[in-house]
Amino acid sequence: MESAQLASGKLENSLFLGLELGMDKKTFYAECWEMNKEGILINGPTELSVEYQVDLPSAKPAKMRFYPKFNDDKIYLMPVDYTYEGWAPWNDELAVEKLRADVLALYEDWYGEGFIEVKSEDGNQVAFVKVDGNRRTRIFKKNLSTVRVEIVDLPILHQIENPA
């Protein structure tokens, strides 16, 4: 799937909130600062995180926290963590499996359908993956309360992993 999409030459750089793969660090900070001034984004709980009150398809209150990884001062990887507000291990309505389905529906709305389910060899880890040209999106359970989404620019990732 990756090979076919990369061979297509299609470029998909959009992430969310007007942010994009390939955006330089200075522009990323400026965009986030503007959205912070407008009350759209706030500082996350850790030094390097941005928090957004996301509207999931289920309408359950949730937070989205993100901070990109840069290569040559440009975004090439955007890890995003989602959590339901009020999560507790005994609250089945806010279980991480329901959150993963909710996040998957959100990304199908944003990026279109076509995510495929991929399981680890032992079946313990399940991810939903979609590749659009250069952009690969993976959605998986990070822990008991959090779903992680990783959006990466594949040509840049391959360049980092296999330097010439």
Number of C-alpha atoms within 10 A of each C-alpha: 10 15 10 11 17 17 11 12 11 12 14 16 20 16 17 10 12 9 16 18 22 19 16 16 17 10 12 18 11 11 14 19 16 12 15 16 10 10 10 15 19 18 15 16 10 9 8 11 15 19 21 20 15 18 14 18 13 14 9 16 14 20 17 21 24 19 18 21 14 16 15 9 12 18 23 24 24 21 16 20 21 26 23 22 13 10 17 13 11 8 9 11 14 20 18 23 17 15 23 24 16 19 23 23 18 17 19 14 11 12 18 12 12 12 19 12 13 14 12 9 8 6 8 7 12 14 19 18 19 23 24 22 22 23 24 18 23 20 24 24 19 15 9 13 20 21 25 22 25 17 24 24 23 20 14 16 15 10 10 11 9 8 7 5
